[in-house]
Amino acid sequence: MLVESVSGLDVTVLEAVIETGGASARIALARQLCTLIADADTPDSEREEVLPVMLKLAVDEERAVRAVMAEELSSIQNIHPDLLFCIIAGEDELALPFLKVTPALNPWQMVAVLRVGDEARQCTVAGRYDITEEAAAYIIKSSPVAVVLAMLDNEAVALDTNDMRALYTRLGQSGDLVDRLLAMPDLPLDIRIVQAKRAAMRMRQLMAERSWLAANDASELVSDAEDSAVLAVLTSAEPEDLVRGIAFLAAKNLLTPALIIRAACLGEMRVVEASLAHLSGYTPQRAASMMYSRGGMKSLHSKCGLPPSCAGILQAFADVVVEARAEGINLGRDSFGRRLLEALMTRYENLSPADRAKQIEYIGRFAEERVRKIARQLKADLQRAA
C-alpha cells in the first residue's frame, strides 16, 4: 500500500494522498501510519516526520478517517502529545472512548485533562482503570461533584480518611456526594456527626421559615432529632471510633448532658461509659468499674462536672445495668426504659418528690416512645398527688 511504496518516508507523497486521495485512500493511509508508529523499531525521526500528516488525518473532514485514527491509536503506547490531545479534543463519540483506554496518557497529561477538559472528559479520566495518585489528588482537591462521583465509582481508587474529610469540607453541601460518603463503612465518625448536626440545623431553619410549629416546640423537636441522630452514629461505631467520636463531640462542646442522659435512658451503655470516661479523664476501664460499683457513680458524676440533676438518672442507669448483668439478660431499649422507670419510682429514698419528678421527666423525654408515654402519665400523677 502507500506507506510500503515509499522509501525513506517521502512525506510529500503522504501529503498528496491527503490532498487528492479519496476517503478510502486516507483511511488506508491512517492505518499504515498508525502501524508505523506502533512499531517499537520505528526511529523517533520517522515518527516526527509523519506527525504533521497524522495530525491532519486526525481532523480529517471525513468522520470515517477520524474514527480509524481514534480506533487505531487507542492501543498504542507511544503517541506524540500533540496527536494525543488532538484525538482527545475531537468529537465526544470518538474522543471519550479513546480517552478511557489509551495507554499513552501519562500522569501529567491526566491532570492536564482534569484542569482544562470539559466535564465529560474529566469524568472519563476519573473512571480510568489506571488513574494515577496525582489525578485522584487533583479531583479530591479541585474537581466538581460530577467528577468526584465518577471517581468514587472507580474501583481502582481507595480513599483514606483525609481524602474523605477533604471532600466533605469542600463539597459537603452536595446531597449526592454526602449520600455516597455516608454509605462508606470506614467514613470517619466526626463526618457522620457533623452531617447529623447539619441535617438538624436545616430542619430547624425550615421550621422557622415556614412556621410549622411554635418556636419552643420546634426547637425542642429539632434538638431531640439532632441528639437522636448523633446518638445513632455513636451506637453504631466501633470501640476505637466511639472514643474518637466522643472526643470530637467534647472538643466541639457537643457532648451535652442531654445527650448523655438520652443514652442512659435508652440503655446505651457503651456511649454512657465512653462519655463519662472522657469527661472524668479516667480510662474507659476505670470509669466503667466506678460506674457499677457501690458509691462509684456518685464520685464519677462529681468528677465529670455534670449538673446535679443528672445524678439520679445516672445512678438508676448503673443499677439497672448491674441487675441485668447479674440476671444474664440483654435488655432492649424499651425494656431498659421500663426498668429505669421502675427503679426511679420505687427506690432512692433520698430523692425529694421534686427530684424524683425531674428524673421521670427525663425518661418522658429521652426514652423509647412507649416508655415516654408511661413516664409522662406518672409525672402527671405525681404532680396531682403533690
DRENDO-1510 file (C-alpha; in Angstrom, 1 decimal, always signed):
<recs>
REC; n; res; u; v; w
REC; 1; MET; +0.0; +0.0; +0.0 .
REC; 2; LEU; +1.0; +3.6; +0.2 .
REC; 3; VAL; +3.5; +3.6; +3.0 .
REC; 4; GLU; +5.0; +0.4; +1.7 .
REC; 5; SER; +5.7; +2.1; -1.6 .
REC; 6; VAL; +7.7; +5.0; -0.2 .
REC; 7; SER; +11.3; +4.6; +0.7 .
REC; 8; GLY; +12.7; +6.9; +3.4 .
REC; 9; LEU; +9.2; +8.2; +4.1 .
REC; 10; ASP; +8.7; +10.8; +1.4 .
REC; 11; VAL; +6.2; +12.9; +3.2 .
REC; 12; THR; +5.2; +14.7; +0.0 .
REC; 13; VAL; +3.7; +11.5; -1.2 .
REC; 14; LEU; +1.7; +11.2; +2.0 .
REC; 15; GLU; +0.6; +14.8; +1.8 .
REC; 16; ALA; -0.6; +14.2; -1.7 .
REC; 17; VAL; -2.8; +11.3; -0.5 .
REC; 18; ILE; -4.5; +13.7; +1.9 .
REC; 19; GLU; -4.9; +16.4; -0.8 .
REC; 20; THR; -6.0; +14.3; -3.7 .
REC; 21; GLY; -6.9; +10.9; -2.4 .
REC; 22; GLY; -10.4; +9.7; -1.6 .
REC; 23; ALA; -11.7; +8.7; +1.8 .
REC; 24; SER; -10.7; +5.1; +1.3 .
REC; 25; ALA; -7.2; +6.1; +0.5 .
REC; 26; ARG; -6.9; +8.3; +3.5 .
REC; 27; ILE; -8.3; +5.6; +5.7 .
REC; 28; ALA; -5.7; +3.2; +4.4 .
REC; 29; LEU; -3.0; +5.8; +5.0 .
REC; 30; ALA; -4.2; +6.3; +8.5 .
REC; 31; ARG; -4.0; +2.6; +9.3 .
REC; 32; GLN; -0.5; +2.3; +7.8 .
REC; 33; LEU; +0.8; +5.3; +9.7 .
REC; 34; CYS; -0.6; +4.0; +13.0 .
REC; 35; THR; +1.1; +0.7; +12.3 .
REC; 36; LEU; +4.3; +2.6; +11.7 .
REC; 37; ILE; +4.4; +4.5; +14.9 .
REC; 38; ALA; +3.2; +1.4; +16.9 .
REC; 39; ASP; +6.3; -0.5; +15.8 .
REC; 40; ALA; +8.9; -0.3; +18.5 .
REC; 41; ASP; +11.7; -0.4; +15.9 .
REC; 42; THR; +10.5; +2.8; +14.2 .
REC; 43; PRO; +13.1; +5.6; +14.7 .
REC; 44; ASP; +12.0; +8.7; +16.5 .
REC; 45; SER; +13.0; +10.7; +13.5 .
REC; 46; GLU; +10.4; +9.0; +11.3 .
REC; 47; ARG; +7.7; +9.4; +14.0 .
REC; 48; GLU; +8.4; +13.2; +13.9 .
REC; 49; GLU; +8.3; +13.2; +10.1 .
REC; 50; VAL; +4.9; +11.6; +9.9 .
REC; 51; LEU; +3.4; +13.6; +12.8 .
REC; 52; PRO; +2.1; +16.6; +10.6 .
REC; 53; VAL; +0.4; +14.1; +8.3 .
REC; 54; MET; -1.2; +12.2; +11.2 .
REC; 55; LEU; -2.4; +15.4; +12.8 .
REC; 56; LYS; -4.2; +16.3; +9.5 .
REC; 57; LEU; -5.8; +12.8; +9.4 .
REC; 58; ALA; -6.9; +13.2; +13.0 .
REC; 59; VAL; -9.0; +16.2; +12.0 .
REC; 60; ASP; -10.0; +15.0; +8.5 .
REC; 61; GLU; -13.3; +16.2; +7.2 .
REC; 62; GLU; -14.4; +12.6; +6.7 .
REC; 63; ARG; -15.6; +11.1; +10.0 .
REC; 64; ALA; -14.6; +7.6; +8.9 .
REC; 65; VAL; -11.0; +8.7; +8.7 .
REC; 66; ARG; -11.1; +10.3; +12.2 .
REC; 67; ALA; -12.7; +7.2; +13.6 .
REC; 68; VAL; -10.0; +5.0; +12.2 .
REC; 69; MET; -7.3; +7.2; +13.7 .
REC; 70; ALA; -9.0; +7.1; +17.1 .
REC; 71; GLU; -9.5; +3.4; +17.0 .
REC; 72; GLU; -6.0; +2.5; +15.8 .
REC; 73; LEU; -4.3; +4.9; +18.2 .
REC; 74; SER; -6.3; +3.7; +21.2 .
REC; 75; SER; -4.0; +0.7; +21.8 .
REC; 76; ILE; -0.6; +2.4; +21.0 .
REC; 77; GLN; +1.6; +3.4; +23.9 .
REC; 78; ASN; +4.0; +5.8; +22.2 .
REC; 79; ILE; +1.9; +8.7; +20.9 .
REC; 80; HIS; +3.2; +12.2; +20.5 .
REC; 81; PRO; +1.4; +14.6; +22.9 .
REC; 82; ASP; +0.2; +16.8; +20.1 .
REC; 83; LEU; -1.5; +13.9; +18.4 .
REC; 84; LEU; -2.8; +12.5; +21.7 .
REC; 85; PHE; -4.5; +15.8; +22.6 .
REC; 86; CYS; -5.8; +16.2; +19.1 .
REC; 87; ILE; -7.8; +13.0; +19.4 .
REC; 88; ILE; -8.9; +13.9; +22.9 .
REC; 89; ALA; -10.1; +17.3; +21.7 .
REC; 90; GLY; -12.2; +15.7; +19.0 .
REC; 91; GLU; -15.9; +14.9; +18.9 .
REC; 92; ASP; -17.2; +13.1; +22.1 .
REC; 93; GLU; -18.3; +9.9; +20.3 .
REC; 94; LEU; -14.7; +9.3; +19.3 .
REC; 95; ALA; -12.7; +11.1; +21.9 .
REC; 96; LEU; -14.2; +9.7; +25.1 .
REC; 97; PRO; -13.8; +6.0; +24.2 .
REC; 98; PHE; -10.2; +6.8; +23.2 .
REC; 99; LEU; -9.5; +8.7; +26.4 .
REC; 100; LYS; -10.9; +5.9; +28.5 .
REC; 101; VAL; -8.5; +3.3; +27.3 .
REC; 102; THR; -5.4; +4.9; +25.7 .
REC; 103; PRO; -2.2; +3.7; +27.4 .
REC; 104; ALA; -0.4; +6.8; +26.2 .
REC; 105; LEU; -1.8; +9.1; +28.8 .
REC; 106; ASN; +0.8; +9.8; +31.5 .
REC; 107; PRO; +0.2; +11.3; +34.9 .
REC; 108; TRP; +0.8; +14.9; +34.0 .
REC; 109; GLN; -1.5; +14.5; +30.9 .
REC; 110; MET; -4.2; +13.1; +33.1 .
REC; 111; VAL; -4.0; +16.1; +35.3 .
REC; 112; ALA; -3.9; +18.4; +32.3 .
REC; 113; VAL; -7.2; +16.9; +31.0 .
REC; 114; LEU; -8.7; +17.4; +34.5 .
REC; 115; ARG; -7.6; +21.0; +34.5 .
REC; 116; VAL; -8.8; +22.2; +31.1 .
REC; 117; GLY; -11.1; +19.5; +29.8 .
REC; 118; ASP; -14.9; +19.7; +29.9 .
REC; 119; GLU; -16.9; +17.7; +32.5 .
REC; 120; ALA; -17.3; +14.7; +30.1 .
REC; 121; ARG; -13.5; +14.3; +29.7 .
REC; 122; GLN; -12.8; +14.9; +33.4 .
REC; 123; CYS; -15.3; +12.2; +34.3 .
REC; 124; THR; -13.7; +9.8; +31.8 .
REC; 125; VAL; -10.3; +10.4; +33.4 .
REC; 126; ALA; -11.8; +9.9; +36.8 .
REC; 127; GLY; -13.1; +6.5; +35.7 .
REC; 128; ARG; -9.8; +5.2; +34.1 .
REC; 129; TYR; -8.6; +1.8; +35.4 .
REC; 130; ASP; -5.1; +3.3; +35.8 .
REC; 131; ILE; -5.9; +6.6; +37.3 .
REC; 132; THR; -2.8; +8.0; +39.0 .
REC; 133; GLU; -2.4; +9.3; +42.5 .
REC; 134; GLU; -1.8; +12.7; +41.1 .
REC; 135; ALA; -5.0; +12.7; +39.2 .
REC; 136; ALA; -7.0; +11.4; +42.1 .
REC; 137; ALA; -5.5; +14.0; +44.4 .
REC; 138; TYR; -6.4; +16.8; +41.9 .
REC; 139; ILE; -10.0; +15.5; +41.7 .
REC; 140; ILE; -10.3; +15.5; +45.5 .
REC; 141; LYS; -8.9; +19.0; +45.8 .
REC; 142; SER; -10.5; +20.8; +42.8 .
REC; 143; SER; -12.9; +18.9; +40.6 .
REC; 144; PRO; -16.7; +19.4; +40.6 .
REC; 145; VAL; -19.1; +16.9; +42.2 .
REC; 146; ALA; -19.9; +15.0; +39.0 .
REC; 147; VAL; -16.2; +14.2; +38.5 .
REC; 148; VAL; -15.8; +13.2; +42.2 .
REC; 149; LEU; -18.8; +10.9; +41.9 .
REC; 150; ALA; -17.2; +9.3; +38.8 .
REC; 151; MET; -14.0; +8.7; +40.7 .
REC; 152; LEU; -15.9; +7.2; +43.6 .
REC; 153; ASP; -17.4; +4.7; +41.1 .
REC; 154; ASN; -13.8; +3.7; +40.1 .
REC; 155; GLU; -12.8; +0.5; +42.0 .
REC; 156; ALA; -9.1; +1.5; +41.4 .
REC; 157; VAL; -9.5; +4.4; +43.8 .
REC; 158; ALA; -9.3; +3.9; +47.6 .
REC; 159; LEU; -10.0; +7.0; +49.7 .
REC; 160; ASP; -8.3; +7.4; +53.1 .
REC; 161; THR; -9.8; +9.3; +56.0 .
REC; 162; ASN; -8.0; +12.6; +55.0 .
REC; 163; ASP; -9.5; +12.3; +51.5 .
REC; 164; MET; -13.0; +11.9; +52.9 .
REC; 165; ARG; -12.6; +14.8; +55.2 .
REC; 166; ALA; -11.3; +17.0; +52.3 .
REC; 167; LEU; -14.2; +16.1; +50.1 .
REC; 168; TYR; -16.7; +16.7; +52.9 .
REC; 169; THR; -15.2; +20.0; +53.8 .
REC; 170; ARG; -15.2; +21.2; +50.2 .
REC; 171; LEU; -18.4; +19.6; +48.8 .
REC; 172; GLY; -20.4; +18.8; +51.9 .
REC; 173; GLN; -23.4; +20.8; +50.7 .
REC; 174; SER; -23.9; +18.3; +47.8 .
REC; 175; GLY; -26.6; +15.8; +48.7 .
REC; 176; ASP; -25.4; +13.3; +46.2 .
REC; 177; LEU; -21.8; +13.3; +47.4 .
REC; 178; VAL; -22.8; +13.2; +51.1 .
REC; 179; ASP; -25.0; +10.2; +50.4 .
REC; 180; ARG; -22.0; +8.4; +48.8 .
REC; 181; LEU; -19.8; +9.3; +51.7 .
REC; 182; LEU; -22.3; +8.2; +54.3 .
REC; 183; ALA; -22.5; +4.8; +52.5 .
REC; 184; MET; -18.8; +4.2; +53.1 .
REC; 185; PRO; -18.3; +1.9; +56.1 .
REC; 186; ASP; -15.0; +3.5; +57.0 .
REC; 187; LEU; -16.2; +7.1; +56.9 .
REC; 188; PRO; -14.7; +9.0; +59.9 .
REC; 189; LEU; -17.2; +9.3; +62.8 .
REC; 190; ASP; -16.7; +13.1; +63.0 .
REC; 191; ILE; -18.1; +13.5; +59.5 .
REC; 192; ARG; -21.2; +11.5; +60.4 .
REC; 193; ILE; -21.7; +13.6; +63.5 .
REC; 194; VAL; -21.3; +16.9; +61.7 .
REC; 195; GLN; -23.7; +15.7; +59.0 .
REC; 196; ALA; -26.3; +14.8; +61.6 .
REC; 197; LYS; -25.9; +18.2; +63.1 .
REC; 198; ARG; -26.2; +19.9; +59.7 .
REC; 199; ALA; -29.4; +18.0; +58.9 .
REC; 200; ALA; -30.9; +19.0; +62.2 .
REC; 201; MET; -29.9; +22.6; +61.6 .
REC; 202; ARG; -31.6; +22.6; +58.2 .
REC; 203; MET; -34.7; +21.2; +59.8 .
REC; 204; ARG; -34.6; +24.0; +62.3 .
REC; 205; GLN; -34.3; +26.6; +59.6 .
REC; 206; LEU; -37.1; +25.1; +57.6 .
REC; 207; MET; -39.5; +25.0; +60.5 .
REC; 208; ALA; -38.6; +28.6; +61.4 .
REC; 209; GLU; -39.1; +29.8; +57.8 .
REC; 210; ARG; -42.5; +28.1; +57.4 .
REC; 211; SER; -43.8; +28.4; +60.9 .
REC; 212; TRP; -44.9; +24.8; +61.1 .
REC; 213; LEU; -44.7; +24.8; +64.9 .
REC; 214; ALA; -44.4; +27.2; +67.7 .
REC; 215; ALA; -40.8; +28.3; +68.2 .
REC; 216; ASN; -40.3; +26.5; +71.5 .
REC; 217; ASP; -41.9; +23.3; +70.3 .
REC; 218; ALA; -39.9; +23.4; +67.1 .
REC; 219; SER; -36.6; +24.0; +69.0 .
REC; 220; GLU; -37.2; +21.0; +71.3 .
REC; 221; LEU; -38.3; +18.8; +68.4 .
REC; 222; VAL; -35.2; +19.6; +66.4 .
REC; 223; SER; -32.9; +19.3; +69.4 .
REC; 224; ASP; -34.3; +15.8; +70.1 .
REC; 225; ALA; -33.9; +14.8; +66.4 .
REC; 226; GLU; -30.3; +16.2; +66.4 .
REC; 227; ASP; -29.3; +14.3; +69.6 .
REC; 228; SER; -31.0; +11.1; +68.3 .
REC; 229; ALA; -29.1; +11.3; +65.0 .
REC; 230; VAL; -25.8; +11.8; +66.8 .
REC; 231; LEU; -26.6; +9.0; +69.2 .
REC; 232; ALA; -27.4; +6.7; +66.3 .
REC; 233; VAL; -23.9; +7.4; +64.9 .
REC; 234; LEU; -22.2; +6.7; +68.2 .
REC; 235; THR; -24.1; +3.5; +68.9 .
REC; 236; SER; -23.1; +2.0; +65.5 .
REC; 237; ALA; -19.4; +2.9; +65.9 .
REC; 238; GLU; -16.6; +0.5; +66.6 .
REC; 239; PRO; -15.0; +0.9; +70.0 .
REC; 240; GLU; -12.0; +2.9; +68.8 .
REC; 241; ASP; -14.1; +5.1; +66.6 .
REC; 242; LEU; -16.5; +5.7; +69.5 .
REC; 243; VAL; -13.7; +7.0; +71.7 .
REC; 244; ARG; -12.6; +9.4; +68.9 .
REC; 245; GLY; -16.2; +10.4; +68.3 .
REC; 246; ILE; -16.8; +11.3; +71.9 .
REC; 247; ALA; -13.5; +13.3; +72.0 .
REC; 248; PHE; -14.7; +15.1; +68.8 .
REC; 249; LEU; -18.0; +16.0; +70.4 .
REC; 250; ALA; -16.3; +17.2; +73.6 .
REC; 251; ALA; -13.9; +19.4; +71.6 .
REC; 252; LYS; -16.8; +21.0; +69.8 .
REC; 253; ASN; -18.8; +21.5; +73.0 .
REC; 254; LEU; -21.4; +19.0; +71.7 .
REC; 255; LEU; -21.1; +16.4; +74.5 .
REC; 256; THR; -24.0; +17.7; +76.4 .
REC; 257; PRO; -25.7; +16.4; +79.5 .
REC; 258; ALA; -28.9; +15.9; +77.4 .
REC; 259; LEU; -27.0; +13.6; +75.0 .
REC; 260; ILE; -25.6; +11.6; +77.9 .
REC; 261; ILE; -29.0; +11.3; +79.6 .
REC; 262; ARG; -30.6; +10.3; +76.4 .
REC; 263; ALA; -28.1; +7.5; +76.0 .
REC; 264; ALA; -28.7; +6.5; +79.6 .
REC; 265; CYS; -32.5; +6.4; +79.2 .
REC; 266; LEU; -32.1; +4.1; +76.2 .
REC; 267; GLY; -29.6; +1.8; +77.9 .
REC; 268; GLU; -26.7; +2.6; +75.6 .
REC; 269; MET; -24.0; +1.5; +77.9 .
REC; 270; ARG; -21.0; +2.0; +75.6 .
REC; 271; VAL; -21.9; +5.6; +74.9 .
REC; 272; VAL; -22.5; +6.5; +78.6 .
REC; 273; GLU; -19.3; +4.7; +79.6 .
REC; 274; ALA; -17.2; +6.4; +76.9 .
REC; 275; SER; -18.7; +9.8; +77.7 .
REC; 276; LEU; -18.1; +9.7; +81.4 .
REC; 277; ALA; -14.6; +8.3; +80.9 .
REC; 278; HIS; -13.8; +11.2; +78.6 .
REC; 279; LEU; -15.3; +13.9; +80.9 .
REC; 280; SER; -13.6; +12.4; +84.0 .
REC; 281; GLY; -10.2; +11.9; +82.4 .
REC; 282; TYR; -10.2; +8.2; +83.5 .
REC; 283; THR; -9.5; +5.3; +81.3 .
REC; 284; PRO; -12.7; +3.6; +80.0 .
REC; 285; GLN; -11.9; +0.6; +82.1 .
REC; 286; ARG; -11.6; +2.6; +85.3 .
REC; 287; ALA; -14.7; +4.7; +84.6 .
REC; 288; ALA; -16.8; +1.6; +83.9 .
REC; 289; SER; -15.5; +0.0; +87.1 .
REC; 290; MET; -16.5; +3.1; +89.1 .
REC; 291; MET; -19.9; +3.4; +87.4 .
REC; 292; TYR; -21.0; -0.1; +88.5 .
REC; 293; SER; -19.5; -0.2; +92.0 .
REC; 294; ARG; -21.2; +0.9; +95.2 .
REC; 295; GLY; -20.9; +4.6; +95.6 .
REC; 296; GLY; -18.8; +4.8; +92.5 .
REC; 297; MET; -21.3; +6.6; +90.3 .
REC; 298; LYS; -21.7; +9.5; +92.7 .
REC; 299; SER; -17.9; +10.1; +92.7 .
REC; 300; LEU; -17.7; +9.7; +88.9 .
REC; 301; HIS; -20.6; +12.1; +88.4 .
REC; 302; SER; -18.9; +14.7; +90.5 .
REC; 303; LYS; -15.6; +14.2; +88.7 .
REC; 304; CYS; -17.3; +14.7; +85.3 .
REC; 305; GLY; -18.7; +18.1; +86.2 .
REC; 306; LEU; -22.2; +17.2; +85.1 .
REC; 307; PRO; -25.2; +19.1; +86.6 .
REC; 308; PRO; -26.6; +17.8; +89.9 .
REC; 309; SER; -29.9; +17.0; +88.2 .
REC; 310; CYS; -28.2; +14.2; +86.2 .
REC; 311; ALA; -27.1; +12.2; +89.3 .
REC; 312; GLY; -30.4; +10.4; +89.9 .
REC; 313; ILE; -30.9; +9.1; +86.4 .
REC; 314; LEU; -27.2; +8.0; +86.1 .
REC; 315; GLN; -27.4; +6.1; +89.3 .
REC; 316; ALA; -30.5; +4.4; +88.3 .
REC; 317; PHE; -28.9; +3.6; +84.9 .
REC; 318; ALA; -25.9; +2.0; +86.6 .
REC; 319; ASP; -28.2; -0.1; +89.0 .
REC; 320; VAL; -30.3; -1.4; +86.1 .
REC; 321; VAL; -27.1; -2.4; +84.2 .
REC; 322; VAL; -25.7; -4.2; +87.2 .
REC; 323; GLU; -29.0; -6.1; +87.8 .
REC; 324; ALA; -29.4; -7.1; +84.1 .
REC; 325; ARG; -25.9; -8.4; +84.0 .
REC; 326; ALA; -26.5; -10.4; +87.2 .
REC; 327; GLU; -29.6; -11.9; +85.6 .
REC; 328; GLY; -27.6; -12.6; +82.4 .
REC; 329; ILE; -30.0; -10.8; +80.2 .
REC; 330; ASN; -29.6; -8.2; +77.5 .
REC; 331; LEU; -32.2; -5.5; +77.7 .
REC; 332; GLY; -33.6; -3.8; +74.7 .
REC; 333; ARG; -34.3; +0.0; +74.8 .
REC; 334; ASP; -37.9; -0.5; +75.7 .
REC; 335; SER; -37.2; -3.0; +78.5 .
REC; 336; PHE; -34.3; -0.9; +79.8 .
REC; 337; GLY; -36.5; +2.2; +80.0 .
REC; 338; ARG; -39.2; +0.4; +81.9 .
REC; 339; ARG; -36.7; -0.9; +84.4 .
REC; 340; LEU; -35.2; +2.5; +84.8 .
REC; 341; LEU; -38.6; +4.0; +85.4 .
REC; 342; GLU; -39.5; +1.3; +87.9 .
REC; 343; ALA; -36.2; +1.9; +89.8 .
REC; 344; LEU; -36.8; +5.7; +90.0 .
REC; 345; MET; -40.4; +5.1; +91.2 .
REC; 346; THR; -39.6; +2.5; +93.9 .
REC; 347; ARG; -36.1; +3.3; +95.2 .
REC; 348; TYR; -33.8; +6.1; +96.3 .
REC; 349; GLU; -35.5; +7.4; +99.4 .
REC; 350; ASN; -33.1; +10.3; +99.5 .
REC; 351; LEU; -34.8; +11.7; +96.3 .
REC; 352; SER; -37.2; +14.5; +97.0 .
REC; 353; PRO; -40.5; +14.5; +95.2 .
REC; 354; ALA; -39.3; +17.3; +93.0 .
REC; 355; ASP; -36.1; +15.5; +92.2 .
REC; 356; ARG; -38.0; +12.2; +91.5 .
REC; 357; ALA; -40.3; +14.1; +89.2 .
REC; 358; LYS; -37.4; +15.6; +87.4 .
REC; 359; GLN; -35.8; +12.2; +86.8 .
REC; 360; ILE; -39.1; +10.8; +85.5 .
REC; 361; GLU; -39.3; +13.9; +83.2 .
REC; 362; TYR; -36.0; +12.9; +81.7 .
REC; 363; ILE; -37.4; +9.5; +80.9 .
REC; 364; GLY; -40.6; +11.1; +79.5 .
REC; 365; ARG; -38.4; +13.0; +77.0 .
REC; 366; PHE; -35.5; +10.7; +76.2 .
REC; 367; ALA; -36.6; +7.0; +76.5 .
REC; 368; GLU; -38.3; +4.9; +73.8 .
REC; 369; GLU; -41.7; +6.3; +72.8 .
REC; 370; ARG; -43.9; +3.7; +74.7 .
REC; 371; VAL; -41.9; +4.3; +77.9 .
REC; 372; ARG; -42.1; +8.1; +77.4 .
REC; 373; LYS; -45.9; +7.9; +77.5 .
REC; 374; ILE; -45.8; +5.9; +80.8 .
REC; 375; ALA; -43.3; +8.4; +82.3 .
REC; 376; ARG; -45.4; +11.4; +81.3 .
REC; 377; GLN; -48.5; +9.9; +82.9 .
REC; 378; LEU; -46.6; +9.0; +86.1 .
REC; 379; LYS; -45.2; +12.6; +86.3 .
REC; 380; ALA; -48.7; +14.0; +85.9 .
REC; 381; ASP; -49.9; +11.7; +88.7 .
REC; 382; LEU; -47.1; +12.8; +91.0 .
REC; 383; GLN; -47.9; +16.4; +90.4 .
REC; 384; ARG; -51.5; +15.9; +91.2 .
REC; 385; ALA; -50.6; +14.0; +94.3 .
REC; 386; ALA; -48.3; +16.8; +95.4 .
</recs>
